[in-house]
């Protein structure tokens, strides 16, 4: 029922008025969508609820406030299960901080428990109140999570809330559900973003389709209308990974996901649109260099300008030192400003010689290192490939060459940490797909050089970009 919570709006506002959020009463500052979440956690019109809500909407705060009402006023126990210790701490921190908002709450603490001391305890996992209520915050990635849940259930907890629930594995979630099933009138709420629909994280998708679950869907459009987001913020968010999941609150499209959870980075349609017979490369030219380790792999050199890229070397070459000469010859002919060689494996010797011989700026790159954006990407390789994807989507062109077809083999997925990962060469090889040398060479041109200048240890007399 649309706006069902409005029936209890007076009671919802009365309870929220007990809290102080950013210096104001909770009912005055929290928006309708947040109140709807709060209502379903407190009044529990259904004992199975799934809340699919856009990120940075304040769901962790609302969950904590609801837990305070459940424990301090309803005198009940609640277990909050999060996918990681860091996530679990967020809920507990909000819970402890807002216990101090009203004497109705903090007077329920044991007489020997001081609020200030609680606020200093970083690893607090449970608080039992004088009235018999209490909160257990459980991290699903800890080996002891089952014992923590058993302790909560043993004391009579009938409320279980899964925060960031989609990031909890199916086998872990099934254990949680079995414990809830043993509780009379047990309340179970799943909250999070819809990252997955396939195993081993399929339960959130299955519950979303299950008619037994009451469903609440809040996307960025509602957040904009309520003033939770600004147009500028959403415009920026649209340029980042997982906008569909994080802000549109939509599950990944089924036909884009393989059995391992990977989706294509570049579609055939995007690749076809990028092809052009010929074009002059504009702006500063960068060269990406992928060095073959012998066998069936090819050494590849790609040059990219602001508007387009081309493959200028695509051949088997087991002589790494002669490849240095070929590289520098092409770089001078093409007036390249920066060289980005791959330093991993056989690339180390090549990079050392290139640094000795080149009078062009050289930035050796280990793509397995930490990225510029550590929130969204697992490593530099993932970050650079995502920039490649965005460049093509924004009109970047590729001068026609059969080698570009390798880009269709590049796939990505979102880890349980919410970070983007690109499928490894080893995993591709297991599928019979050769190393994406062309894709990697183009990807290297999207490296931020300031992160890479000191990646390779070199003799003191060598200066990056110049010979002594």
Kinemage of the C-alpha trace (Angstrom):
@kinemage 1
@onewidth
@group {chain A} dominant
@subgroup {mainchain}
@vectorlist {calphas} color= white
{ca unk a 1} P 0.000 0.000 0.000
{ca unk a 2} L 1.463 3.368 -1.051
{ca unk a 3} L 2.299 5.631 1.898
{ca unk a 4} L 1.021 2.996 4.339
{ca unk a 5} L 3.212 4.503 7.008
{ca unk a 6} L 1.210 7.745 6.838
{ca unk a 7} L -1.508 6.009 8.881
{ca unk a 8} L 0.945 6.002 11.773
{ca unk a 9} L 2.578 9.300 10.876
{ca unk a 10} L 1.799 10.971 14.210
{ca unk a 11} L 3.308 8.098 16.168
{ca unk a 12} L 6.324 7.961 13.839
{ca unk a 13} L 6.954 11.674 14.298
{ca unk a 14} L 6.450 11.441 18.059
{ca unk a 15} L 9.101 8.730 18.319
{ca unk a 16} L 11.519 10.518 16.009
{ca unk a 17} L 11.102 13.736 18.002
{ca unk a 18} L 12.955 11.997 20.842
{ca unk a 19} L 16.137 12.104 18.767
{ca unk a 20} L 18.466 14.925 17.847
{ca unk a 21} L 19.867 14.815 14.315
{ca unk a 22} L 22.209 17.618 13.270
{ca unk a 23} L 20.969 19.729 16.167
{ca unk a 24} L 17.265 19.370 15.353
{ca unk a 25} L 14.477 17.004 16.337
{ca unk a 26} L 14.541 13.860 14.247
{ca unk a 27} L 11.005 14.302 12.941
{ca unk a 28} L 11.879 17.768 11.628
{ca unk a 29} L 14.940 16.787 9.622
{ca unk a 30} L 14.263 13.242 8.400
{ca unk a 31} L 12.458 12.876 5.068
{ca unk a 32} L 9.445 10.751 4.162
{ca unk a 33} L 11.423 7.838 2.752
{ca unk a 34} L 13.480 7.617 5.917
{ca unk a 35} L 10.321 7.736 8.001
{ca unk a 36} L 8.859 4.914 5.919
{ca unk a 37} L 11.920 2.759 6.673
{ca unk a 38} L 11.681 3.672 10.352
{ca unk a 39} L 7.966 2.787 10.416
{ca unk a 40} L 8.528 -0.667 8.944
{ca unk a 41} L 11.320 -1.438 11.411
{ca unk a 42} L 9.308 -0.246 14.424
{ca unk a 43} L 5.696 -1.159 13.710
{ca unk a 44} L 6.529 -4.226 11.610
{ca unk a 45} L 3.356 -4.482 9.507
{ca unk a 46} L 4.995 -7.532 7.943
{ca unk a 47} L 7.465 -9.883 9.612
{ca unk a 48} L 9.442 -10.107 6.351
{ca unk a 49} L 10.640 -6.830 4.835
{ca unk a 50} L 13.203 -6.046 2.140
{ca unk a 51} L 14.343 -2.448 1.648
{ca unk a 52} L 16.144 -1.625 -1.600
{ca unk a 53} L 17.406 1.900 -1.063
{ca unk a 54} L 19.849 4.184 -2.863
{ca unk a 55} L 23.240 4.736 -1.285
{ca unk a 56} L 24.025 7.659 1.042
{ca unk a 57} L 20.343 7.952 1.878
{ca unk a 58} L 20.934 7.596 5.618
{ca unk a 59} L 19.757 3.992 6.045
{ca unk a 60} L 22.404 3.130 8.671
{ca unk a 61} L 21.330 6.083 10.831
{ca unk a 62} L 17.635 5.180 10.496
{ca unk a 63} L 18.390 1.539 11.337
{ca unk a 64} L 20.232 2.603 14.499
{ca unk a 65} L 17.424 4.942 15.586
{ca unk a 66} L 14.865 2.189 15.066
{ca unk a 67} L 17.024 -0.186 17.118
{ca unk a 68} L 17.010 2.302 19.998
{ca unk a 69} L 13.200 2.354 20.006
{ca unk a 70} L 13.013 -1.444 19.748
{ca unk a 71} L 15.439 -1.925 22.627
{ca unk a 72} L 14.727 1.016 24.943
{ca unk a 73} L 10.974 1.472 24.552
{ca unk a 74} L 9.751 -1.868 23.211
{ca unk a 75} L 12.098 -3.692 25.635
{ca unk a 76} L 13.128 -6.161 22.937
{ca unk a 77} L 16.389 -7.629 21.708
{ca unk a 78} L 17.599 -6.974 18.166
{ca unk a 79} L 20.457 -8.485 16.174
{ca unk a 80} L 21.944 -6.421 13.352
{ca unk a 81} L 24.020 -8.476 10.924
{ca unk a 82} L 26.471 -6.637 8.655
{ca unk a 83} L 28.809 -8.090 5.994
{ca unk a 84} L 31.974 -6.735 7.621
{ca unk a 85} L 33.317 -5.503 10.936
{ca unk a 86} L 33.572 -1.964 9.552
{ca unk a 87} L 29.878 -1.944 8.588
{ca unk a 88} L 28.874 -3.411 11.957
{ca unk a 89} L 30.771 -0.645 13.754
{ca unk a 90} L 28.841 2.030 11.857
{ca unk a 91} L 25.502 0.792 13.213
{ca unk a 92} L 26.798 0.457 16.764
{ca unk a 93} L 28.396 3.905 16.636
{ca unk a 94} L 25.101 5.506 15.600
{ca unk a 95} L 23.257 3.500 18.264
{ca unk a 96} L 25.570 4.606 21.070
{ca unk a 97} L 25.717 8.236 19.884
{ca unk a 98} L 21.930 8.601 19.877
{ca unk a 99} L 21.369 6.778 23.152
{ca unk a 100} L 22.358 10.092 24.674
{ca unk a 101} L 19.612 12.021 22.867
{ca unk a 102} L 17.015 11.424 25.566
{ca unk a 103} L 16.893 10.230 29.176
{ca unk a 104} L 14.254 7.691 28.136
{ca unk a 105} L 17.073 5.887 26.336
{ca unk a 106} L 20.237 6.225 28.386
{ca unk a 107} L 18.542 5.572 31.739
{ca unk a 108} L 18.033 2.012 30.502
{ca unk a 109} L 21.783 1.413 30.655
{ca unk a 110} L 23.065 -0.699 33.501
{ca unk a 111} L 23.985 1.514 36.465
{ca unk a 112} L 27.657 0.558 36.050
{ca unk a 113} L 27.677 1.453 32.353
{ca unk a 114} L 28.550 5.030 31.468
{ca unk a 115} L 27.582 6.501 28.096
{ca unk a 116} L 30.932 8.234 27.643
{ca unk a 117} L 32.757 4.966 28.235
{ca unk a 118} L 30.566 3.247 25.642
{ca unk a 119} L 31.462 5.913 23.120
{ca unk a 120} L 35.141 5.130 23.624
{ca unk a 121} L 34.735 1.396 23.072
{ca unk a 122} L 35.477 0.895 19.381
{ca unk a 123} L 34.785 -2.832 19.284
{ca unk a 124} L 31.540 -2.977 21.256
{ca unk a 125} L 29.415 -5.829 19.879
{ca unk a 126} L 26.512 -5.983 22.329
{ca unk a 127} L 24.658 -3.842 24.852
{ca unk a 128} L 22.142 -5.402 27.236
{ca unk a 129} L 19.754 -2.962 28.921
{ca unk a 130} L 18.106 -2.979 32.346
{ca unk a 131} L 14.652 -3.498 30.822
{ca unk a 132} L 15.678 -6.744 29.103
{ca unk a 133} L 16.149 -5.151 25.701
{ca unk a 134} L 19.479 -4.923 23.952
{ca unk a 135} L 21.407 -4.909 20.700
{ca unk a 136} L 23.823 -7.425 19.187
{ca unk a 137} L 25.834 -6.187 16.200
{ca unk a 138} L 27.275 -9.131 14.299
{ca unk a 139} L 29.874 -9.108 11.532
{ca unk a 140} L 29.223 -11.924 9.049
{ca unk a 141} L 32.905 -12.128 8.091
{ca unk a 142} L 33.975 -13.153 11.587
{ca unk a 143} L 34.330 -16.838 12.420
{ca unk a 144} L 32.385 -16.308 15.624
{ca unk a 145} L 29.305 -14.809 13.965
{ca unk a 146} L 27.252 -17.973 14.564
{ca unk a 147} L 28.035 -17.925 18.286
{ca unk a 148} L 27.089 -14.240 18.456
{ca unk a 149} L 23.769 -14.923 16.755
{ca unk a 150} L 23.124 -17.951 18.935
{ca unk a 151} L 23.727 -15.799 22.007
{ca unk a 152} L 21.204 -13.230 20.764
{ca unk a 153} L 18.612 -15.873 19.871
{ca unk a 154} L 19.199 -17.688 23.128
{ca unk a 155} L 18.270 -14.548 25.028
{ca unk a 156} L 15.068 -14.249 23.023
{ca unk a 157} L 15.926 -11.896 20.164
{ca unk a 158} L 13.088 -11.947 17.643
{ca unk a 159} L 14.290 -9.005 15.551
{ca unk a 160} L 17.027 -9.494 12.955
{ca unk a 161} L 18.064 -6.720 10.582
{ca unk a 162} L 20.536 -7.389 7.769
{ca unk a 163} L 22.444 -4.208 6.889
{ca unk a 164} L 24.101 -4.155 3.427
{ca unk a 165} L 22.397 -7.529 3.201
{ca unk a 166} L 23.138 -8.194 -0.464
{ca unk a 167} L 26.855 -8.396 0.390
{ca unk a 168} L 26.310 -11.347 2.745
{ca unk a 169} L 26.914 -14.747 1.146
{ca unk a 170} L 24.058 -17.164 0.537
{ca unk a 171} L 25.431 -19.822 2.887
{ca unk a 172} L 25.802 -17.285 5.709
{ca unk a 173} L 22.338 -15.850 5.095
{ca unk a 174} L 20.749 -19.305 5.131
{ca unk a 175} L 22.258 -19.906 8.587
{ca unk a 176} L 20.823 -16.604 9.800
{ca unk a 177} L 17.402 -17.465 8.382
{ca unk a 178} L 17.330 -20.880 10.053
{ca unk a 179} L 17.897 -19.205 13.418
{ca unk a 180} L 15.089 -16.718 12.764
{ca unk a 181} L 12.735 -19.539 11.756
{ca unk a 182} L 13.083 -20.942 15.266
{ca unk a 183} L 11.758 -17.736 16.824
{ca unk a 184} L 8.015 -17.275 17.241
{ca unk a 185} L 6.860 -14.267 15.171
{ca unk a 186} L 10.463 -13.532 14.249
{ca unk a 187} L 10.974 -10.264 12.361
{ca unk a 188} L 13.522 -10.273 9.524
{ca unk a 189} L 14.427 -7.196 7.484
{ca unk a 190} L 16.948 -7.045 4.656
{ca unk a 191} L 18.367 -3.633 3.785
{ca unk a 192} L 20.860 -2.755 1.072
{ca unk a 193} L 21.761 -2.121 -2.550
{ca unk a 194} L 20.925 -4.749 -5.209
{ca unk a 195} L 24.452 -5.679 -6.279
{ca unk a 196} L 23.855 -9.301 -7.248
{ca unk a 197} L 21.272 -11.692 -8.545
{ca unk a 198} L 23.526 -14.760 -8.927
{ca unk a 199} L 25.206 -17.165 -6.489
{ca unk a 200} L 26.911 -16.974 -4.086
{ca unk a 201} L 25.022 -13.727 -3.356
{ca unk a 202} L 21.589 -14.562 -4.805
{ca unk a 203} L 19.375 -14.445 -1.686
{ca unk a 204} L 18.652 -10.691 -1.865
{ca unk a 205} L 17.351 -11.098 -5.431
{ca unk a 206} L 15.317 -14.146 -4.442
{ca unk a 207} L 13.739 -12.299 -1.509
{ca unk a 208} L 12.949 -9.320 -3.763
{ca unk a 209} L 10.924 -11.702 -5.937
{ca unk a 210} L 9.330 -13.497 -2.970
{ca unk a 211} L 5.699 -12.359 -2.371
{ca unk a 212} L 6.125 -13.044 1.359
{ca unk a 213} L 8.441 -10.046 1.641
{ca unk a 214} L 7.079 -6.522 1.877
{ca unk a 215} L 9.136 -4.445 -0.545
{ca unk a 216} L 10.301 -0.858 -0.176
{ca unk a 217} L 12.071 0.714 -3.161
{ca unk a 218} L 13.755 4.116 -2.844
{ca unk a 219} L 15.861 5.442 -5.738
{ca unk a 220} L 17.798 8.622 -6.407
{ca unk a 221} L 14.754 10.306 -7.976
{ca unk a 222} L 12.918 10.098 -4.668
{ca unk a 223} L 16.062 11.279 -2.899
{ca unk a 224} L 16.244 14.288 -5.216
{ca unk a 225} L 12.591 15.147 -4.646
{ca unk a 226} L 13.100 14.931 -0.879
{ca unk a 227} L 16.274 17.027 -0.932
{ca unk a 228} L 18.557 14.187 0.136
{ca unk a 229} L 20.634 14.695 -3.027
{ca unk a 230} L 21.426 17.653 -5.253
{ca unk a 231} L 21.358 17.669 -9.046
{ca unk a 232} L 25.123 18.337 -9.036
{ca unk a 233} L 25.779 15.325 -6.803
{ca unk a 234} L 23.720 12.994 -9.024
{ca unk a 235} L 25.388 14.312 -12.181
{ca unk a 236} L 28.747 13.423 -10.652
{ca unk a 237} L 27.498 10.042 -9.408
{ca unk a 238} L 26.363 9.095 -12.927
{ca unk a 239} L 30.011 9.153 -14.041
{ca unk a 240} L 31.009 6.557 -11.438
{ca unk a 241} L 30.684 2.768 -11.383
{ca unk a 242} L 27.458 1.011 -10.379
{ca unk a 243} L 25.104 3.988 -10.742
{ca unk a 244} L 22.317 1.596 -11.725
{ca unk a 245} L 22.791 -0.399 -8.517
{ca unk a 246} L 23.731 2.323 -6.061
{ca unk a 247} L 21.377 5.107 -7.099
{ca unk a 248} L 18.712 3.672 -9.401
{ca unk a 249} L 18.350 0.771 -6.940
{ca unk a 250} L 18.083 -1.686 -9.828
{ca unk a 251} L 19.569 -5.166 -10.013
{ca unk a 252} L 22.167 -5.848 -12.756
{ca unk a 253} L 20.607 -6.924 -16.045
{ca unk a 254} L 20.348 -10.701 -16.170
{ca unk a 255} L 21.606 -11.109 -19.739
{ca unk a 256} L 24.846 -9.229 -18.999
{ca unk a 257} L 26.100 -11.492 -16.206
{ca unk a 258} L 28.043 -14.739 -16.621
{ca unk a 259} L 28.039 -17.627 -14.139
{ca unk a 260} L 30.960 -16.045 -12.244
{ca unk a 261} L 29.212 -12.705 -11.858
{ca unk a 262} L 31.167 -10.827 -14.555
{ca unk a 263} L 29.592 -8.380 -17.019
{ca unk a 264} L 31.108 -7.129 -20.302
{ca unk a 265} L 33.061 -3.907 -19.891
{ca unk a 266} L 32.624 -2.926 -23.547
{ca unk a 267} L 29.597 -3.991 -25.598
{ca unk a 268} L 29.790 -4.902 -29.281
{ca unk a 269} L 27.604 -1.906 -30.033
{ca unk a 270} L 29.964 0.468 -28.196
{ca unk a 271} L 32.953 -1.021 -30.009
{ca unk a 272} L 31.265 -0.689 -33.429
{ca unk a 273} L 30.391 2.943 -32.697
{ca unk a 274} L 34.016 3.659 -31.780
{ca unk a 275} L 35.516 2.385 -35.058
{ca unk a 276} L 36.763 4.877 -37.603
{ca unk a 277} L 38.837 4.359 -40.754
{ca unk a 278} L 41.284 7.113 -39.993
{ca unk a 279} L 41.580 10.240 -37.871
{ca unk a 280} L 44.369 12.500 -36.673
{ca unk a 281} L 45.077 12.006 -32.986
{ca unk a 282} L 44.616 15.239 -31.073
{ca unk a 283} L 46.213 16.600 -27.925
{ca unk a 284} L 49.088 15.119 -25.950
{ca unk a 285} L 49.891 11.592 -27.130
{ca unk a 286} L 50.334 8.716 -24.697
{ca unk a 287} L 51.826 5.339 -25.554
{ca unk a 288} L 50.713 2.142 -23.801
{ca unk a 289} L 53.106 -0.797 -24.082
{ca unk a 290} L 52.221 -4.402 -23.291
{ca unk a 291} L 55.288 -6.657 -23.479
{ca unk a 292} L 54.770 -10.282 -24.491
{ca unk a 293} L 56.363 -13.067 -22.513
{ca unk a 294} L 56.808 -15.323 -25.532
{ca unk a 295} L 54.569 -18.146 -26.721
{ca unk a 296} L 51.377 -17.122 -28.496
{ca unk a 297} L 51.167 -13.646 -26.958
{ca unk a 298} L 52.016 -10.510 -28.907
{ca unk a 299} L 53.782 -7.379 -27.848
{ca unk a 300} L 51.495 -4.427 -28.454
{ca unk a 301} L 51.952 -0.676 -28.658
{ca unk a 302} L 48.935 1.622 -28.635
{ca unk a 303} L 49.053 5.383 -29.031
{ca unk a 304} L 46.134 7.438 -27.735
{ca unk a 305} L 45.299 11.098 -28.079
{ca unk a 306} L 42.424 12.966 -26.499
{ca unk a 307} L 40.039 11.938 -29.284
{ca unk a 308} L 41.201 8.568 -30.600
{ca unk a 309} L 43.657 5.659 -30.351
{ca unk a 310} L 45.503 3.440 -32.795
{ca unk a 311} L 47.512 0.227 -32.697
{ca unk a 312} L 51.019 0.863 -34.063
{ca unk a 313} L 52.741 -2.389 -33.113
{ca unk a 314} L 51.128 -5.823 -32.967
{ca unk a 315} L 53.593 -8.702 -33.284
{ca unk a 316} L 55.331 -11.552 -31.539
{ca unk a 317} L 58.716 -10.452 -30.286
{ca unk a 318} L 60.721 -12.566 -27.869
{ca unk a 319} L 63.719 -10.198 -27.998
{ca unk a 320} L 62.867 -7.739 -25.266
{ca unk a 321} L 65.902 -5.513 -25.844
{ca unk a 322} L 65.241 -5.085 -29.577
{ca unk a 323} L 61.666 -4.176 -28.637
{ca unk a 324} L 63.086 -1.220 -26.690
{ca unk a 325} L 64.579 0.112 -29.907
{ca unk a 326} L 61.317 -0.410 -31.808
{ca unk a 327} L 59.425 1.393 -29.062
{ca unk a 328} L 61.639 4.471 -29.058
{ca unk a 329} L 61.707 4.660 -32.843
{ca unk a 330} L 57.908 4.666 -33.033
{ca unk a 331} L 57.616 7.128 -30.135
{ca unk a 332} L 59.828 9.659 -31.917
{ca unk a 333} L 58.114 9.179 -35.268
{ca unk a 334} L 54.703 9.720 -33.694
{ca unk a 335} L 55.784 12.607 -31.426
{ca unk a 336} L 54.627 10.777 -28.253
{ca unk a 337} L 54.915 12.689 -24.958
{ca unk a 338} L 54.654 9.866 -22.401
{ca unk a 339} L 55.404 6.148 -22.361
{ca unk a 340} L 53.445 3.745 -20.115
{ca unk a 341} L 55.032 0.281 -20.124
{ca unk a 342} L 53.776 -2.635 -18.047
{ca unk a 343} L 56.468 -3.449 -15.464
{ca unk a 344} L 55.044 -6.784 -14.255
{ca unk a 345} L 57.039 -9.939 -15.018
{ca unk a 346} L 59.155 -9.727 -18.141
{ca unk a 347} L 58.412 -6.015 -18.322
{ca unk a 348} L 60.892 -5.270 -15.526
{ca unk a 349} L 63.997 -5.692 -17.695
{ca unk a 350} L 62.355 -3.901 -20.578
{ca unk a 351} L 61.464 -0.943 -18.349
{ca unk a 352} L 64.976 -0.717 -16.916
{ca unk a 353} L 66.472 -0.520 -20.420
{ca unk a 354} L 63.776 1.895 -21.625
{ca unk a 355} L 64.551 4.206 -18.718
{ca unk a 356} L 68.243 4.146 -19.666
{ca unk a 357} L 67.717 4.811 -23.366
{ca unk a 358} L 64.704 7.125 -23.490
{ca unk a 359} L 64.710 10.903 -23.574
{ca unk a 360} L 60.905 10.800 -23.396
{ca unk a 361} L 58.989 10.660 -20.102
{ca unk a 362} L 58.618 7.022 -18.999
{ca unk a 363} L 56.156 5.890 -16.339
{ca unk a 364} L 56.544 2.153 -15.590
{ca unk a 365} L 53.297 0.746 -14.244
{ca unk a 366} L 52.366 -2.119 -11.927
{ca unk a 367} L 48.625 -2.320 -12.487
{ca unk a 368} L 48.150 -4.505 -9.420
{ca unk a 369} L 48.971 -1.619 -7.099
{ca unk a 370} L 46.495 0.538 -5.178
{ca unk a 371} L 44.373 2.842 -7.375
{ca unk a 372} L 43.779 6.560 -7.123
{ca unk a 373} L 40.161 5.882 -6.142
{ca unk a 374} L 40.371 3.244 -3.431
{ca unk a 375} L 36.634 3.416 -2.700
{ca unk a 376} L 35.465 2.134 -6.084
{ca unk a 377} L 38.304 0.038 -7.523
{ca unk a 378} L 40.333 -2.930 -6.339
{ca unk a 379} L 43.521 -1.900 -8.171
{ca unk a 380} L 44.980 0.380 -10.863
{ca unk a 381} L 44.017 -2.049 -13.627
{ca unk a 382} L 40.319 -1.835 -12.734
{ca unk a 383} L 40.438 1.944 -12.401
{ca unk a 384} L 42.213 2.444 -15.742
{ca unk a 385} L 39.896 0.050 -17.578
{ca unk a 386} L 36.904 1.935 -16.203
{ca unk a 387} L 38.353 5.199 -17.511
{ca unk a 388} L 38.781 3.461 -20.876
{ca unk a 389} L 35.103 2.472 -20.815
{ca unk a 390} L 34.005 6.026 -19.993
{ca unk a 391} L 36.257 7.474 -22.720
{ca unk a 392} L 34.615 5.273 -25.345
{ca unk a 393} L 31.131 6.098 -24.052
{ca unk a 394} L 31.973 9.799 -24.306
{ca unk a 395} L 33.008 9.537 -27.967
{ca unk a 396} L 36.569 8.169 -27.986
{ca unk a 397} L 37.379 6.604 -31.377
{ca unk a 398} L 39.459 3.591 -32.402
{ca unk a 399} L 41.202 3.475 -35.782
{ca unk a 400} L 40.104 0.140 -37.232
{ca unk a 401} L 42.234 -2.911 -36.430
{ca unk a 402} L 41.235 -6.516 -35.735
{ca unk a 403} L 43.114 -6.384 -32.429
{ca unk a 404} L 40.499 -4.143 -30.821
{ca unk a 405} L 38.115 -7.124 -30.719
{ca unk a 406} L 40.036 -8.261 -27.625
{ca unk a 407} L 38.203 -5.537 -25.690
{ca unk a 408} L 35.046 -7.662 -25.899
{ca unk a 409} L 36.718 -10.244 -23.630
{ca unk a 410} L 37.289 -7.749 -20.821
{ca unk a 411} L 34.708 -8.217 -18.066
{ca unk a 412} L 34.166 -6.712 -14.659
{ca unk a 413} L 32.251 -7.419 -11.484
{ca unk a 414} L 31.617 -5.791 -8.148
{ca unk a 415} L 33.344 -7.424 -5.194
{ca unk a 416} L 31.608 -7.825 -1.837
{ca unk a 417} L 33.643 -4.753 -0.819
{ca unk a 418} L 31.696 -2.805 -3.506
{ca unk a 419} L 34.929 -2.382 -5.472
{ca unk a 420} L 35.198 -3.030 -9.213
{ca unk a 421} L 37.416 -5.915 -10.300
{ca unk a 422} L 38.495 -6.761 -13.866
{ca unk a 423} L 38.694 -10.431 -14.842
{ca unk a 424} L 42.287 -11.664 -14.636
{ca unk a 425} L 44.347 -12.999 -17.520
{ca unk a 426} L 44.563 -16.295 -15.661
{ca unk a 427} L 40.773 -16.619 -15.471
{ca unk a 428} L 40.465 -15.763 -19.152
{ca unk a 429} L 43.045 -18.421 -20.006
{ca unk a 430} L 40.978 -21.022 -18.132
{ca unk a 431} L 38.191 -20.220 -20.599
{ca unk a 432} L 40.552 -20.632 -23.543
{ca unk a 433} L 40.835 -16.883 -24.132
{ca unk a 434} L 44.304 -15.531 -24.843
{ca unk a 435} L 45.834 -12.592 -22.997
{ca unk a 436} L 44.077 -9.311 -23.948
{ca unk a 437} L 47.336 -7.603 -24.935
{ca unk a 438} L 45.678 -4.899 -27.030
{ca unk a 439} L 43.165 -4.094 -24.324
{ca unk a 440} L 45.912 -3.877 -21.726
{ca unk a 441} L 48.039 -1.603 -23.916
{ca unk a 442} L 45.129 0.812 -24.381
{ca unk a 443} L 44.268 0.557 -20.680
{ca unk a 444} L 47.815 1.640 -19.757
{ca unk a 445} L 47.258 5.006 -21.448
{ca unk a 446} L 44.602 5.769 -18.845
{ca unk a 447} L 47.025 5.521 -15.923
{ca unk a 448} L 47.460 8.633 -13.792
{ca unk a 449} L 51.213 9.167 -14.052
{ca unk a 450} L 51.541 10.871 -10.642
{ca unk a 451} L 50.708 7.539 -8.999
{ca unk a 452} L 53.347 5.657 -10.967
{ca unk a 453} L 56.497 7.737 -10.974
{ca unk a 454} L 58.162 5.740 -8.191
{ca unk a 455} L 56.726 2.296 -8.871
{ca unk a 456} L 60.001 0.848 -10.158
{ca unk a 457} L 63.179 0.945 -8.137
{ca unk a 458} L 65.992 2.166 -10.403
{ca unk a 459} L 69.674 3.118 -10.083
{ca unk a 460} L 70.154 6.548 -8.570
{ca unk a 461} L 71.812 7.905 -11.702
{ca unk a 462} L 68.703 7.326 -13.806
{ca unk a 463} L 66.237 10.195 -13.881
{ca unk a 464} L 62.707 9.548 -15.078
{ca unk a 465} L 62.185 11.057 -18.491
{ca unk a 466} L 65.871 11.903 -19.107
{ca unk a 467} L 69.255 10.241 -19.258
{ca unk a 468} L 71.936 11.656 -17.051
